[in-house]
Amino acid sequence: MKKHGVTFDQAAEVLLDKAGDRFHLEEYDEEHSWAEERFITTASHPINRQVLLVLGWTERESGKGWITRIISARRATLAERKRYESEIY
């Protein structure tokens, strides 16, 4: 993991986490869903559960089916971490 930034690969690994049902806190992003449905996922990284990320994403239809487009990815703030821990654990 990079110390401050989040790479696309790290964000994708979080969304592809096989234990996502347990470690993902997903919400509909009403504020940004005016042109398309968007979601916010707060989740720990599957390799290091101490790393907590907040991802903005949407699903789009392509010629090959539905794809997930990652719009944003960043580390969680302290307040987001506390909320996540209270809801997940």
C-alpha positions in Angstrom: 0.0 0.0 0.0 1.2 3.5 -0.7 1.4 5.6 2.4 -1.0 8.3 1.4 -2.5 7.7 -2.0 -4.7 4.8 -3.2 -4.0 3.1 -6.5 -6.6 1.8 -8.9 -5.4 -1.7 -8.2 -5.9 -1.3 -4.5 -9.4 0.1 -5.0 -10.3 -2.8 -7.4 -9.0 -5.4 -4.9 -11.3 -3.9 -2.2 -14.4 -4.1 -4.5 -13.5 -7.7 -5.5 -13.0 -8.8 -1.9 -14.6 -12.3 -1.6 -15.5 -11.4 2.1 -17.2 -8.2 1.0 -20.5 -9.2 2.5 -18.8 -9.0 5.9 -16.3 -6.1 5.4 -18.2 -3.7 3.1 -20.4 -0.9 4.2 -22.2 0.2 1.1 -24.5 3.2 0.7 -26.4 4.8 -2.2 -24.8 8.2 -3.1 -27.9 10.3 -3.4 -25.9 13.5 -3.7 -24.1 12.4 -6.9 -26.7 10.2 -8.5 -28.4 12.7 -10.7 -27.0 11.4 -14.0 -26.4 7.8 -13.0 -26.8 5.6 -9.8 -23.6 5.9 -7.7 -22.6 4.2 -4.6 -20.1 4.7 -1.8 -18.3 1.7 -0.3 -16.3 1.9 2.9 -14.3 -1.2 3.3 -11.1 -2.8 4.6 -8.5 -4.0 2.1 -8.6 -7.9 1.9 -4.8 -8.2 2.3 -4.5 -5.8 5.3 -7.8 -5.2 7.2 -6.2 -2.3 9.0 -6.3 -0.3 5.7 -9.7 1.3 5.3 -10.7 2.9 2.0 -13.7 4.9 0.8 -14.7 4.2 -2.8 -17.1 6.0 -5.1 -18.3 3.8 -8.0 -21.1 3.1 -10.4 -22.1 0.3 -12.8 -22.3 0.8 -16.5 -23.5 -1.4 -19.3 -21.0 -2.1 -22.0 -20.9 -4.3 -25.1 -19.6 -7.1 -22.8 -22.1 -6.7 -20.0 -22.0 -4.6 -16.9 -18.8 -3.1 -15.7 -17.9 -1.4 -12.4 -16.4 2.1 -12.9 -14.4 3.4 -9.9 -14.9 7.1 -9.7 -12.9 7.9 -6.6 -10.8 6.1 -4.0 -9.2 7.5 -0.8 -8.2 6.5 2.7 -11.0 6.8 5.3 -11.0 9.7 7.8 -10.9 9.0 11.5 -14.7 9.7 11.7 -15.4 7.3 8.9 -13.2 4.6 10.5 -15.1 4.9 13.8 -18.4 4.7 12.1 -17.2 1.6 10.0 -15.9 -0.1 13.1 -19.2 0.5 15.0 -21.2 -1.0 12.2 -19.0 -3.8 11.0 -17.6 -5.2 14.3 
